[in-house]
Amino acid sequence: MKVQKSNIELTKDFWEAHEQTLFDQKTIAAVLCINYKTLEMHRWKEIGIKYIRIGRHILYRKIDVIKYIDDHMVSFEESLQEEESLNDNNKTGRSIAKT
């Protein structure tokens, strides 16, 4: 009987691995704190993290996951600017859609 690793163990394995190491979607979902079905949806919509398909297997390179995380980093300054913009639009009665 194969014992499944916890999300904490999967995440630890990810961060300790070499940047070219390949990981399955369960590990990447644990690292990103999302459901693996979200990764499946992203692949279907052709968005998200670059991946490798080998037969029926989907694999992600650590370096691509880190790039994805870095690309989605929000700085405190950007967060304040967005909040101020929303407040300004609320004062004028206009609303803006987030993308």
C-alpha positions in Angstrom: 0.0 0.0 0.0 1.4 3.3 -1.1 1.2 6.1 1.5 0.3 9.5 0.0 2.3 12.5 1.0 0.6 15.4 2.7 0.4 18.9 1.0 3.1 20.1 3.4 5.4 17.2 2.4 4.7 17.9 -1.3 5.4 21.6 -0.9 8.7 20.8 1.0 9.8 18.4 -1.8 9.0 21.1 -4.4 11.1 23.8 -2.7 14.0 21.5 -2.1 14.2 20.3 -5.7 16.4 21.5 -8.5 14.8 24.1 -10.8 14.5 21.8 -13.7 12.7 19.1 -11.7 9.3 17.9 -13.1 6.3 17.7 -10.8 2.8 16.3 -11.2 -0.3 18.5 -10.9 -1.0 17.3 -7.3 2.3 18.7 -6.1 1.8 22.0 -8.0 -1.7 22.3 -6.6 -0.3 21.9 -3.1 2.4 24.5 -3.7 -0.2 27.0 -5.0 -2.8 26.1 -2.4 -5.4 25.4 -5.1 -7.4 22.4 -6.2 -5.8 20.3 -9.0 -9.0 20.7 -11.0 -8.1 24.4 -11.2 -4.9 23.4 -13.0 -7.0 21.2 -15.4 -9.3 24.1 -16.1 -6.3 26.4 -16.8 -4.9 23.9 -19.3 -8.3 23.6 -21.0 -8.6 27.4 -21.2 -4.9 27.6 -22.4 -4.0 29.9 -19.5 -1.8 29.5 -16.4 1.5 27.7 -16.1 3.4 26.1 -19.0 3.3 22.3 -18.8 4.7 19.3 -20.5 2.5 16.5 -21.8 4.1 13.0 -22.1 1.4 10.6 -23.2 -1.4 11.0 -20.7 0.9 12.5 -18.0 1.0 16.3 -17.3 4.2 17.6 -15.7 5.3 21.1 -14.6 8.9 22.3 -14.4 9.7 24.0 -11.1 11.2 27.0 -12.9 7.9 27.6 -14.8 5.9 27.4 -11.5 8.2 29.9 -9.9 7.9 32.2 -12.9 4.1 32.0 -12.6 4.3 32.9 -8.9 6.6 35.8 -9.6 4.4 37.1 -12.5 1.4 37.2 -10.1 3.2 39.0 -7.3 1.3 42.1 -6.1 3.3 44.8 -4.4 1.9 46.8 -1.6 2.2 49.9 -3.7 0.2 48.4 -6.6 -2.4 47.2 -4.1 -2.8 50.7 -2.6 -3.1 52.2 -6.1 -5.8 49.8 -7.0 -7.7 50.5 -3.8 -7.5 54.3 -4.4 -8.8 53.8 -7.9 -11.7 51.8 -6.7 -12.5 54.4 -4.0 -12.3 57.2 -6.6 -14.7 55.3 -8.9 -17.1 54.7 -6.0 -17.2 58.4 -5.2 -18.2 59.3 -8.8 -20.8 56.5 -9.0 -18.9 54.6 -11.6 -17.8 51.0 -11.3 -15.1 49.2 -13.0 -14.8 45.5 -13.8 -11.7 43.7 -12.6 -9.9 41.6 -15.1 
